Amino acid sequence: MKTVATNISEEMSEAIQRQDASALVNSYQDQGEFLSLDSFLSQGVIDDLMEEVEGVRPLLNRNYIPKHKKGGSVSYFIVKESSPALTALYKNRGFIEWLSQLAGERLLLCPEDDPHACALYFYTEVGDHIGYHYDTSYYKGARYTVLIGLLDNSSSRLECRLHTKDPSKETKELSLDTKPGSFIFFNGDKLHHAVTPLGENEERIVLTLQYVTNPEMGRFNRWFSNMKDAVGYFGLSALFRRT
């Protein structure tokens, strides 16, 4: 009997095969290392993933940084212990090879002590949001982000500013929803992005996957990354687990 992780792996392969790889590479490069697909994974896959998401929901860490961020997060440490399908999706070899093709770089998994590697972001209370930021890489190589929409009963939008670091191009702004099955991929150091505040009786859950070109990190960057994660995302318990 097939496991949920096996079914998701097969569905992922089919999802990749449905794509026009050459066209997506061109679109990704034209948009300054950014790509979005409205429908990538099927609702059946999302339903399977959401079963695991609901299992870890009680373990989320709520955080609040005035004028910048408010929401909940579940770290990779919890995901890899409790959510085999989510972990299998993150580590799917075919998926990583496809992402590498899009990026034009050989992408690697983050180290096992990185709480962002495969994490969940919960927007569940009025006003949950995050201000404009880059997914800055503290690694010695580049850091790439995948966002997969899991649940979106909200008016929140992912606001994106393309080409902000390319003086030869005019900045382009996008306002996207993250409906179940949607896929967004970008170079973390190049996309300026934010999530608008959640309204009343709304909810939004997103899976984030992180990949790098070099998993090494300097000592100071490691310390700074640890502090940022503890304060802004996963709490002190994640810092101790990482240590």
C-alpha positions as CSV (number, residue, x, y, z in Angstrom):
1,M,0.0,0.0,0.0
2,K,1.4,3.4,-1.0
3,T,2.2,5.9,1.7
4,V,1.0,9.5,1.5
5,A,4.7,10.6,0.9
6,T,4.9,8.2,-2.1
7,N,1.7,9.5,-3.6
8,I,2.9,13.1,-3.2
9,S,6.2,12.2,-4.9
10,E,4.3,10.7,-7.9
11,E,2.0,13.7,-8.1
12,M,5.0,16.0,-7.9
13,S,6.6,14.2,-10.9
14,E,3.4,14.6,-12.9
15,A,3.1,18.3,-12.0
16,I,6.7,18.9,-13.2
17,Q,6.0,17.0,-16.5
18,R,3.0,19.2,-17.2
19,Q,5.2,22.3,-17.3
20,D,7.0,23.8,-20.3
21,A,10.5,24.0,-18.7
22,S,12.0,26.2,-21.4
23,A,9.2,28.8,-21.2
24,L,9.4,28.8,-17.4
25,V,13.1,29.4,-17.4
26,N,12.7,32.4,-19.8
27,S,9.9,33.8,-17.6
28,Y,11.9,33.3,-14.4
29,Q,14.9,35.2,-15.9
30,D,12.8,37.9,-17.5
31,Q,11.2,38.6,-14.1
32,G,14.5,39.0,-12.3
33,E,14.7,35.4,-10.9
34,F,11.0,35.2,-10.0
35,L,8.3,32.8,-11.1
36,S,4.7,32.2,-10.0
37,L,2.2,29.5,-11.1
38,D,-1.5,29.8,-10.1
39,S,-2.0,26.0,-10.1
40,F,0.9,23.6,-9.6
41,L,-0.2,20.9,-7.1
42,S,-3.6,19.3,-7.2
43,Q,-6.2,19.7,-4.5
44,G,-5.8,16.1,-3.6
45,V,-2.1,16.6,-2.8
46,I,-3.0,19.8,-0.8
47,D,-5.6,17.8,1.2
48,D,-3.0,15.2,2.1
49,L,-0.5,17.9,3.2
50,M,-3.1,19.7,5.2
51,E,-3.7,16.6,7.3
52,E,-0.1,17.0,8.5
53,V,-0.4,20.7,8.8
54,E,-3.4,20.4,11.2
55,G,-1.4,17.9,13.2
56,V,1.3,20.5,14.0
57,R,-0.9,23.5,14.2
58,P,-1.0,23.3,18.1
59,L,2.8,23.6,18.1
60,L,3.1,26.9,16.2
61,N,5.0,29.8,17.7
62,R,3.2,33.2,17.6
63,N,5.5,36.2,17.1
64,Y,5.1,40.0,16.9
65,I,7.6,42.6,15.8
66,P,5.9,46.1,15.9
67,K,5.5,47.8,12.5
68,H,7.0,44.8,10.7
69,K,5.6,41.3,11.5
70,K,2.8,39.4,13.2
71,G,1.9,35.7,12.7
72,G,2.7,32.1,13.5
73,S,5.4,29.7,12.4
74,V,6.2,26.0,12.7
75,S,9.9,25.2,12.2
76,Y,11.6,22.5,10.3
77,F,12.6,20.8,13.5
78,I,8.9,20.1,14.2
79,V,8.0,19.3,10.5
80,K,10.7,16.7,10.1
81,E,9.6,14.9,13.3
82,S,5.9,15.0,12.7
83,S,5.2,15.5,9.0
84,P,6.8,12.9,6.7
85,A,4.9,14.0,3.6
86,L,6.0,17.6,3.9
87,T,9.6,16.5,4.5
88,A,9.5,14.2,1.5
89,L,8.2,17.0,-0.7
90,Y,11.0,19.2,0.4
91,K,13.7,16.6,-0.2
92,N,12.2,15.2,-3.5
93,R,15.1,14.8,-5.8
94,G,13.1,15.4,-9.0
95,F,11.7,18.6,-7.6
96,I,15.2,19.9,-6.6
97,E,16.5,19.1,-10.1
98,W,13.7,21.0,-11.7
99,L,14.2,24.0,-9.4
100,S,17.9,23.9,-10.3
101,Q,17.0,24.0,-14.0
102,L,14.8,27.0,-13.4
103,A,17.5,28.8,-11.3
104,G,20.4,27.9,-13.5
105,E,22.2,26.9,-10.4
106,R,22.8,23.5,-8.6
107,L,20.5,23.8,-5.6
108,L,21.1,21.9,-2.4
109,L,19.1,21.2,0.8
110,C,19.7,23.6,3.7
111,P,21.6,22.1,6.6
112,E,19.4,20.0,9.0
113,D,19.8,22.7,11.7
114,D,18.1,25.4,9.6
115,P,14.6,25.9,11.0
116,H,13.5,27.7,7.8
117,A,14.5,24.7,5.5
118,C,10.9,23.4,5.4
119,A,8.6,25.5,7.5
120,L,4.9,26.6,7.8
121,Y,3.6,30.2,8.1
122,F,0.2,30.6,9.7
123,Y,-1.8,33.9,9.4
124,T,-4.7,33.2,11.7
125,E,-5.4,36.4,13.6
126,V,-6.6,39.8,12.5
127,G,-3.7,41.9,11.4
128,D,-1.3,39.1,10.8
129,H,1.2,40.3,8.2
130,I,4.8,40.8,7.3
131,G,6.4,44.0,6.0
132,Y,8.6,44.4,2.9
133,H,11.8,42.4,3.2
134,Y,14.2,40.2,1.2
135,D,14.9,36.6,2.1
136,T,18.5,37.5,2.7
137,S,21.0,34.7,2.4
138,Y,23.4,34.4,5.4
139,Y,25.0,31.5,3.7
140,K,28.1,31.7,1.6
141,G,26.0,31.0,-1.5
142,A,22.6,32.2,-2.7
143,R,19.3,31.2,-1.0
144,Y,16.2,30.4,-3.0
145,T,12.6,30.3,-1.7
146,V,9.6,28.2,-2.7
147,L,6.2,29.2,-1.5
148,I,3.3,26.7,-1.9
149,G,-0.2,27.8,-1.0
150,L,-2.0,25.4,1.3
151,L,-5.0,27.3,2.6
152,D,-6.2,30.8,1.7
153,N,-9.5,32.0,2.9
154,S,-8.4,35.6,3.1
155,S,-8.0,39.0,1.5
156,S,-4.3,39.0,2.2
157,R,-2.0,39.3,-0.8
158,L,1.7,38.6,-1.4
159,E,3.0,41.9,-2.6
160,C,6.1,41.6,-4.8
161,R,8.5,44.2,-6.2
162,L,10.6,42.9,-9.1
163,H,13.9,44.3,-10.4
164,T,14.6,46.4,-7.3
165,K,18.3,45.7,-7.5
166,D,18.6,46.0,-11.3
167,P,19.1,49.6,-12.3
168,S,18.7,48.8,-15.9
169,K,15.0,47.8,-15.4
170,E,12.0,49.5,-14.1
171,T,10.6,48.1,-10.8
172,K,7.5,46.0,-11.4
173,E,4.9,45.4,-8.7
174,L,2.7,42.3,-8.4
175,S,-0.2,41.5,-6.0
176,L,-0.8,37.8,-5.7
177,D,-3.0,35.4,-3.8
178,T,-1.6,32.1,-2.6
179,K,-4.5,29.8,-3.3
180,P,-4.1,26.0,-2.5
181,G,-1.7,24.5,-5.0
182,S,-0.1,27.8,-6.1
183,F,3.7,27.9,-6.5
184,I,6.1,30.8,-6.2
185,F,9.9,30.5,-6.7
186,F,12.5,33.3,-6.3
187,N,16.0,34.2,-5.4
188,G,15.7,35.5,-1.9
189,D,18.2,38.3,-2.2
190,K,16.4,39.8,-5.3
191,L,12.7,39.8,-4.5
192,H,11.3,42.6,-2.2
193,H,8.1,41.2,-0.9
194,A,5.5,41.6,1.9
195,V,2.1,40.1,3.0
196,T,-0.8,42.4,3.6
197,P,-2.7,42.3,6.9
198,L,-5.3,39.5,7.5
199,G,-8.9,40.5,7.9
200,E,-11.5,39.3,10.4
201,N,-12.5,35.6,10.2
202,E,-9.8,34.9,7.7
203,E,-7.0,32.4,7.5
204,R,-3.9,31.8,5.3
205,I,-1.3,29.0,5.6
206,V,1.8,28.8,3.4
207,L,4.5,26.2,3.1
208,T,8.0,27.6,2.6
209,L,10.9,25.6,1.3
210,Q,14.5,26.9,1.2
211,Y,17.4,25.8,-0.9
212,V,21.0,27.0,-1.1
213,T,23.9,26.9,-3.5
214,N,26.4,26.6,-0.7
215,P,25.4,25.4,2.8
216,E,28.3,26.9,4.6
217,M,27.8,29.9,6.9
218,G,30.3,32.1,8.8
219,R,30.3,32.2,12.6
220,F,28.9,35.8,12.8
221,N,26.2,35.1,10.2
222,R,25.2,32.0,12.1
223,W,24.8,33.9,15.3
224,F,22.8,36.7,13.6
225,S,20.6,34.2,11.8
226,N,19.9,32.3,15.1
227,M,18.9,35.5,16.8
228,K,16.6,36.5,13.9
229,D,14.9,33.2,13.9
230,A,14.4,33.1,17.6
231,V,12.9,36.6,17.8
232,G,11.0,36.8,14.5
233,Y,9.9,33.3,13.8
234,F,10.3,30.2,15.9
235,G,11.0,31.2,19.4
236,L,13.8,30.5,21.8
237,S,13.0,26.8,21.9
238,A,14.1,26.6,18.2
239,L,17.3,28.3,19.0
240,F,18.1,25.8,21.7
241,R,17.2,22.9,19.4
242,R,19.4,24.3,16.7
243,T,22.3,24.6,19.1
